Amino acid sequence: MSVRDQFPHLIQNYRPDPDIDEVDDEPASSYLRATMLEGLRQFEPAASLPGFASIKLTGQPFDDGLFNAAAAEIFSQLDREVRAAAPTDTAEQLSIGFREVHAGSVVLPLAPFAADTPSEEELAMVGPSPLELALIRVLDLHDLLESDEIPVRWTADNVPHNLAHRLRLLIESLDKADAGVEIDLSQHNGRRRKSRLTSRGRQRANRLFEPQGTVEIEVQAGDLAGITLGSEFAQVQLRPGLGKRKIDIVQVPPETAKNLPWDVYLRIEVRTVKSSDRFGERKRTEHQFIRVLDHADPLHASEADPEP
């Protein structure tokens, strides 16, 4: 019989604290940790508890609790995301090994991690370890993706490039497996925090990482270096000069491509689409065919400074 069953009159008017008494499989665990820490600090103000966390993968590939290739890929990407959330000088020193795999979806309990203890010269206050701080930052990020309050101008000013890159790769791995990830963190101060990244958060993340483009009308010039015929359009390749990269031009009508001369310097008007996501990732430049220019046509401004 549990303590709650033995003394029901003591909790008639009790309202759970969402920070320390979550309603889940272990509703009292965080409460007991916080209470024990409070007692310890009566004797030692700098007392702390070891932090620990577990990572749970949900979705059809993990129903049998098997640590398969999909689970390995997701855990690897999550490991890299946590390291990207830590300061550069400590990222490589973090230890994020797990101890076992539980059945009933894949649950990976991490090895406990100690709090960050002060030196003798510092004030006797114990803070979170670098790993705990990195996990908290990752939880903040995942919670934001699940919320309704994602800022419209959420960019690299808010999330460093490397962390955004690792988050995108994690989302791609979760999308591939159609999976969710849950992190359950027990902190050094006795508090507990749980975060879930579901299909809702994945969809929001994909919208954040959707490339946004700019369009300019330019002229690309050079000798014809190659033609690739497709079912609907052709692609041609120009060689602008020695030591310069070849230029690919797409969406060329097949008949136009077939009639291009090989021994004539060509000038082709194109629609140049440059795109990247709001974090400066997934950069892409595409030259879309408009028309072949005659040499009598005036020079375009873009020809004054040709692409290297």
N, C-alpha and C positions, 0 to 999 in steps of 0.2 A: 504494500500500500504506500502511495506516495505521500510526501509531506502535505501536499494540497488536500489530499483525501482525508488525512488524519485531522487537519485543523481547518475545515472549511469556513468556520466562523471568522477566522482571522483575515480572510481575503474576500469577504462579501462585498466590500466597497473598493476593492483594489482594481486600479486601471493599469494595464501593462504599459510600461515605458518602452516605446519602439526602439530606443537605443540599446537597452540592456535586457529586455525581456521579450524577444520576438516570438511570435506564435508560429512555431515550426516543429520539426522533429525533436528538437532539444530546447524547449522554451525557457528553461531555467539556467542553462549553461552560462550564458553571458552575465546573468544576474549574479550567479555564484562567484564567477571570476571577479566581477567588480566589487562584490562584498568582501571577498578574501583580500583583495588588494587594499581596500579601505582599512581593513584590520591590520594588515602588515605595515601600512604607513603610519599607524599610531606609534610604532616602535622605530621605524626607519622611513623618514620622509621620502627618501630617494628610491624606495622599493618599486619594483616593476615586475610584470609577468612576462614570460616568453610569448612572443606573438606566434601565431600559426594561421595557416589558411588552407583551404581546399578548393580545387578547381573541378567543376562538374560540367561535363559535356552532355548535351541532350540532343536527341534526334534519332531517327531510325537506324543509322549505322552503329549506334552505341547501345541499343536496347539490350544486348547480351553482355554488356560490360567488357567488351573486348577492346584492348588497346591496339587498334588496327592502324593502317597507314594514314587514314583520315585523322584519327586522334593524334598520331605522332606529328603530323603536319600542323594541326591547330595548336598543339602544345608548344611546338617549336616557334611558331609565329607569336604566340602569347609571351613566351620567354623573351623574345626579342623586343616586343612592345614594352614589357616591364623594364628591361635594360635601357631602352630609349627614354623612359620616363625618369630615370635616375641621372644624377650629375655625371658628366663624362668621366671624371676621375675615379668614380666608384662603380660605374656600370659593369666593367669587366670583372670586378671582384665579387659581385653578387653571386650567391649560391641559391639556385632555384630548383634543386633536385626534389623529386617526389619519392615517397616511400613504398607505395603499394597502389594497386588498382582495385576499386570496389565494383561489385556487380550491381546491376540495376542502373543503366547508363554508366558512363565512365567517370569515376570520382578519383581525383588524384590529390591525396593529402600531401602538402609540402612539409618538409622537415621544419621543426620549430626554429624560430630565429630570435636571438636575444635583442633586448633594447640597446640603444646607444648610450653607453655609460660615460659620464664626464670624467675628465682628467682631475688630478688632485687639486690643480690650481683653479678649476672652474667651480661654479656654484653647484651644490649637490642636487641637481635636477636631472632626471632621466628622461630622455626623449625617444621618439621612434627611431628604429634602425633605418639605414638607407633602403633596405628591401621593403620595409613597411611603408615608408614614404612613397616609394615608387609604386607599390600596390595601391595606395590611396589615390595617387594621381591617375592611375589606370581606371580605378573604380569611378572616379569623378568623370572621366571621359566617357565611359560606357553608360553611366547614369544620364549624362547629358544627351546622348544619342537616343535614349529611351524617353526623354521628357518632351514636353511641348514648348520648351523655351530655348531652342537652339537659335543663337543670334544670327540674323540675316548676313551680317558681315563677319562671320566666324572664319578667320583665315590664319595664315602663318603667324600673324601678330599674336594670336591666342594660343596656338599649338605649334611648337617647333617643327621644322621640316622633317627631321628624322623620326619623331614620334608620330606625325601624320602619316609618313611612309609606312611605318610598321603597323599602324592601325588599319590602313588600307589593305595591306597584305593579309592581316588577320581576317578582315571582313571577306576577302576573296576566298580564303580557305573555308570559312564558315558557310559561305554561299555554295561552294562546291559540294559540301557535305549536307547542305540544308540543315545546319545544326545551330544550336545555341550554346552559350557558355555562361556559367554562373561561378562567381568567386565569393567565397564565404571567408571573411577576414576577422580574426580575433586579435585585437590590438594590445599593445604593451600596457595600456592603461585600463584594461578590463572591458573596454567597450567592444561591441561586435558590429560588423557591417557586412551586408550582403548585397551583391549587385548582379543583375541578370542582363545579358545582352541577347535579345531575341530577334525574331525576323523583323519586328518593328524597327529596332535599332539598326539592323543591317540595311533596311530600305532607306532609312534616313541618312546613313553613312554613304550609301551609294549615290544619293542625291548630292551630298556635300562634295563627293569626289568626281562628280560629273564634269567633264571638260567643258570650258567655256571658250569660245573662239572670237577672233577678230578677222575681218576680211579686207584685203587690199587688192586693187587691180595693178598688176605689174607686167613687165615684159621680161621673159627669159630667153636668152640667146645662146647659140652654140651650134656645133656640128652634130648631126644625127648620129647617135651612138648605139641605138637599139630600139626595137619595136616588139611589144608583146600584145598579141591579139587575144581578146576575151570574148565571151559570148555576147556581151552588150557593148562594151567599150574597149578601146585599146589604150595601152600605156606606151609613151615614147620617152626616150632618154636622150638628153643633150649633153655634149661635152663642151663646156664653155671655154676651155683652154688648158694648156699643160699645167699640171700641179693643182688643178682645181677639181672639186668634187663634181661628179655627174649629177644632173638635175632630172628628176622623174616628174613627168607631167601626166596626169591621169584624166579619165573621162574624155578621151579623144575619140571622135567618131571613127570606126574602123576604116571606112573608105578614105577619109582624110589621112589617116596614118599610112595606109598603103601607098598613097600618092606622094608622100614626102620625099624629096630628093636627098640622096646620100652625099652629094658632092657640093652642097650649097650651105652657106652659113645661114641658119634659120633664126627668125625672130618670132616668138610665139607669145601672144597676149594671154595671160593666165589670171585666174582668181586665186590668190594666195590666202589660204585659211591657216591661221596660227592658233592653236588651242592648248590649254593647260587647265588643270583644276585650280581651285582657289588657294591651294597650298603650294602652287608652283610645280606640281608633279604632272606626270603623264603628258609631257610636252610633245607636240606633234606639228609639223608643217606639211601642208599638202598644196601642190600646185594643180589647179583644175583648168583644163583647156577652155579657152574662149574662141580664139581664131588665130590663123597664121597671118602674120603681117607682111605686107609688101615692103621692099626696101625703100620705096618712095615715101612710106609713112614716116611722119616725124618721130624723132627719138622720144621715148618715154622717160620721165624723171628717174625711174628705177634703173635705167640703163647707164646712167652716169656713175653709178656705184654698184657694179655687178656683184652678185653673190659670190663669195669665195668658194 
